Amino acid sequence: MDHLRFLAPQTGDVLLEGADGCPTEDGRLLVPVAVAAPEGRRIAVEGVLAQWREGAYRAAVPLSGRRCRIEARDLDGGGTAAVDVFWLRGAAGKYRFTVDDCVRCFEDLT
C-alpha cells in the first residue's frame, strides 16, 4: 500500500559493517531501518516493532545473508513494503564506490 515506504535503506543499497550497521556476536549485521507511515500505527520490520522517532518509524533489524529482503508490515492496516539490499560481509575498508562525472565531457556545453 502507498502509506508505507522505506526511507532507509533503499532497494539496491550495499551495506557495510561500521558504516551501515554493527556486527552481532552471532555473525549477523544489525541495521537501522527507517519507514515512513502515518503516525500512531503499529509498524513491524522483520518482526521487530518499530518506534516512532524523528518523523519516522525506526527499528534495528539483524541481517544474515549476502542478499537480504527487509519487509515492513503495518499491523493495524495490513499494508506491507519491502526492499532488497546487499551485505558485503568483511568488505569494510576494502570496498569503495565512486561516482565519476567524466560523462560531462560528452555534453555540448556551448
MOQUIKA-V890826 format. One record per pair of residues at least 12 apart in sequence whose ideal C-beta (glycine too) atoms are under 6 Angstrom apart, sorted by the first residue. I is the first residue (numbers start at 1). J is the second residue. Records with the same first field share a line. If there is no record, write none. Layout:
BEGIN
I->J, J
END
This chain:
BEGIN
1->79
3->37, 38, 79
4->37, 72, 74, 79, 81
5->36, 81
6->35, 81, 83
7->34, 36, 56
8->34
9->85
11->83, 84
13->85
14->86, 88
15->85, 87
16->88, 91, 92
17->92
18->92
28->62, 64
29->63, 87
30->60, 62
31->61, 63
32->60
33->45, 59, 61
34->56, 58
35->57, 72
36->56
37->57
39->52
41->74, 76
42->75, 76
43->57, 72, 74
44->73, 75
45->59, 61, 72
46->61
48->61
63->87
66->87
67->86
68->85
69->82, 84
70->83
END
